Amino acid sequence: MFEKIRIALVGVLMGAAEVVPGVSGGTIAFVMGVYERLILSVRHMTPMLVADLFRSGIPFVWKKVDATFMLILFGFMGLSVIVFARGITYMMQEQPVLLWAYFFGLVLASSWIVGHQIGRFTARLGICTFLGAVFGVLVTSVVPVNLPPTPLFIFLGGAVAVCAWILPGISGSFILLILGLYGVILEAIHSLDLVTLGALGAGCAIGLVTFAQLLSWLFSHHREPLLSVLMGFMLGSLTKLWPWKETLSYQLGSDGRQIPLEQNPVSPQVWFELTGSDPQIGLAIIAVLLGLVSVIALDKLAFGNSDSTSAKTGM
């Protein structure tokens, strides 16, 4: 029962993180020690399951895909997205510095957790980390586009965004943001637009199953280089989470709200000169420390983290 409650908590935290354009639910999954278990479960969700169902029955298939784990995780994640969407949107509007500072600390500490899974750090792994960091910076610097919010583009956006969702470091919601679909999806969540959410869900399902095959293979054959790339990717994505940003362009939400699209990190002093608002440096430092402490607490709660999960799943 405790394990099920822990998985539900992971789902809640992953859902809350995914609402923020810049924080990956995959980061939460990794820190909580369920990342590789999640990938292994998703990897088995292929058309071959139909043959397994007829040949071996429901209990075999249920156990093969770790269905109890998946239902709890995704169920509470979806509930969390619905519950926290308005609250986190409000925080992004009213207290952006503190919100970004908290997640900056969270991802910074999470990158250390990922690095801790690596054995002896070699020059080869250092190059992998560097390349991951460069890629993280490039992804977070992509100039946004505005795709038409048709079911086809929402399906394709979901397929791409879910790849970011499952990678620690950058969020699927950020990918939706640079595709110009973030405001559309938030509005669909608020209004329970089943057509839009259905197209998004279908795209996410296809993208997740496909990408999980690659990640599972990489974990099995190139674990330490992959972890090094992921650590670098998380460090590179910190530029997106820097609390003080100069906003260059916006996306207009359906309710008239301005959703930042292009942003450049600036110093607190420059931010004050641009906005005329208090940079809240002291509170931002406290928020960063809270993010660090949150990761440490999550790591302790995971009791064994990814190593125990790997042993359990055989990855």
N, C-alpha and C positions, 0 to 999 in steps of 0.2 A: 504494500500500500504506500509506503514511504517513497518507493521508486516511482510509482505512478504520479504521486503528488509532485515529485521533483520534475518529472517530464512535463507535467501541466505547467509548472512554473517556468520551465524553459520556453514552452510555447507562448506563454504570456509575454515574456521578455523579448522573444524574437519578434512577435507581432508589434510590440511597442517600438522596438528599434527600427523596424522596416517602414514605419510611418515617416521617419525622419530621412530626408534625401541626403544620405551620406554615411549612414550607419548600417552595417550589414547584419541581418539575422544570422548569417553564417558565423559571424564573430561570436555571438552569444552561444551558438551551438558548440563551437570549438572550446570556448572557455568552460562550458558546463559538461564537457566530456561526452557529448552525444553526436559529434560531427561525423565521424566515420561510420557509426551505427546508422545514421540517417542516410548517408551515401549508399551504404550496402543495401539498405532496405529499398531505396528508390531504384537501384540498379536492377533489382529482380522484377520490377514492374514492367514486363515486356509482354508482347502477344503470346509468348510461350506459356504464360500463366494459364491461358485457356486450356491448353493441352494438359497441363499439370492438374487443372481442376477436374477434368473428365477422367484422368488416369488415376489420381491419388486422392481426390476429394478436397472438401473445403478445409478441414483441419490442417492438412499438409500445406496448402497454399497460404493459409492464415499465418502459420508459423514461418514459412519461407520469406514472406514480405514483412514479417514483424508487425502485423497489422494493428495490434493493440497499441504498440508504441507510436505508430504513425497516426492513428486516429486521435489519440490523446494530444500529441504534439501539434498536428495541424488544426484540430478542433479548437484548442485553446489559443493557437496563434490567430486564427480567423476571428475568434471572439475578441481577442485583444485589439486587433486592427480596428474593429468596429467601435469598441469602447474608447480607445485612446486617440482615435483619429482627430476628434474635435479638440481634445485637451492639448495634444502636442502641436496641432496647428495654431492654437491660441498662444502657446508658449513661443512658437517661432515668430509670431507677430509682436508679442508684448515683451518677452524676455529672451531675445535671440542670443545675446552674449552668454548668458548663464547656461542656456540649453546646449549651445555648441561647445562651451567649455567643459560641461559634464561629459559629453560624448567624446571630446578630444582626450580627456583623461582615460575614459573607458577603452578607446581603441589603442591608445599608447600603451597601456598596461597589457591589453590583449596581445599586442605584437610581441611583448616579452614572453607571455605564456606560450605563444606559438614557437618562439625561438628556444624556449626551454625544452621543447620536445626534440630538438636537434641534438645529436651527439657532439662529437668534436667538430668545431667550426673550421673548415678548410678554405683555401683560396677559391676553390671551385664553388663552394657554397656561398662564399662572399660575393662572387660574380652573380650567382643566381639571385641573391638578395638585392644587389644593385639593380639588376634588370627588372626585378619585381617592383622596386621603388620607382624606377623611371616610368614603367608602365602605369603604376598607380597615379603618378603626377599627370601623365598624358591623358588618362581616362577622365580625371577630374577637371581637366582643362579643355575638354571638347566643347566646341561652340554648339549650343543647342539648336535644334531644328524644330519645326512645327509640323508634325504629321497630322493629316486629317483624322479626326476621331471616329473613323469607320470601324465596324467589327473586324475587318481584315487587318487593319493596321494595329488595332488594339491586341488582336491575337498575336501578331508578329512581335509587337512590343513586349507582351508578356513572355514570349519564348526567349527573347534576348535578356529581359530584366531578371528572369529567374536564374540565369547563369551568374549574374552579379549577386543575387540573393544567396546563392549557395557558396559563394566565395567569401571568406573572411576579408573584410577591408572596405568594400564598397557596396552600397545597397542597391536593391532592385528599384526602389523608389527614386534613387538618383538617376538611374538609366531612364526611367519613365519621364523624369524631369527634362533631361537633355533631348528626349524624343518629342517633348511638348505634350505628353499625355498625362502628366502627374495630376494636374488640376482636374482633368476629366475623370480620372479614376477616383480621386477623393470625393468628387461630387457624386459619382456612382455609388460609393460606399455610403455616403450620407443619405441618399435618396433610395438606396436599395434597388438600383437599376439592374435588373437581372440579365438583360441582354448584354450590356457592357461588361458586367462582372463575369458572365458566362464565357464571353469571348476571351477575356483576360485569363480566366481559370484554365480554359482549354489550351491556350498558348503556353501558360506556365507548366501545365502537365507534360506537354510534348517536349518542351525545352529541358525540363528537369530530368526526365527519364533519359534523354539523349546525352546530356552533359554529365550525368552521374556515371554513365558507362566509362567515360574518359577519366574522370576523377578517380574512380575506383581502381582503374588500371594503373594510374600514376601513383596512387598510394601503395599499391602492391609492389611495383617495380622500381619506383624512384621516389621513395618517401621523403628522404632528407632534402634532396633538391627541390621537391615540391613545397615542403614546409618553408624552405629558405625563400622561395619566390613569394609565397603567401605572406611571410613576415615582411618582406620588402614592399609588397603590394599594400599592406596595411600602413606601413610607415609613409609611403608615398601618398596615400589617401588622406593623411593628416592635413594636407594643405586645404582640403575641402572643409575640414572640421575646425579650422582656426577661428576663434570666436569673433575676431574683428575683420570684417570684410567690406570692400567697396563694391556695391552692386552696380553693374554696368547695364543690365537689361532685366526686364520682368516678363512674366507670363500672367495674363489676366485670367483669374478664375471665373467660374460661372456666376459667382455671387459678387463679382466686382473686386475681390481681393487681389492685391499684387503679390505674385509668387516669384521670388528672385530666381533668375536663370543664370546669368553670367556674373560671377563674383571673383574678386581678387583679394587675397589676404593683405592686410595693411597693419601698421603698428597701432596700438591703442591711441596714441596722440593724433595720428592721421585720421583715425576713425572719428575721434572727437571733433576734429576740424571739419570733417565731411558732414557729420550728422548733428553736431551740437549737443549730443547726448553724453551722459556720464559713461565712460568706458567700463566702470565697475571692476577695476583691476583686482581689488581685494576679494570681492565676491567671486570673480571668475577663477581666481587661484583656488578658492575653497571648493568651487564646483569641479575643477580638475581633480583635486584631491579626493572628492567624493566619488568621481568616476574611477580613480585608481582603487579606492577602498572597495567599491562595488565589485570590481573584477576579482580582487583578492577574496572577497566573501563568496563569490560565485565559484571560484576555483576550489575553495575549501568545501563548499557544498557538493561539488562534483565528486568528492572523495575518490581520487584516483585518476580523474581527468581522462584525457584521450588514451593514455597507456592502458588503463583498465578496459576502456571501451574496445580498443584494438584487440586485446586479449579475448574479450567476450565474443567479438564478431569474427575473429580470425583474420583480420586484415593486417 
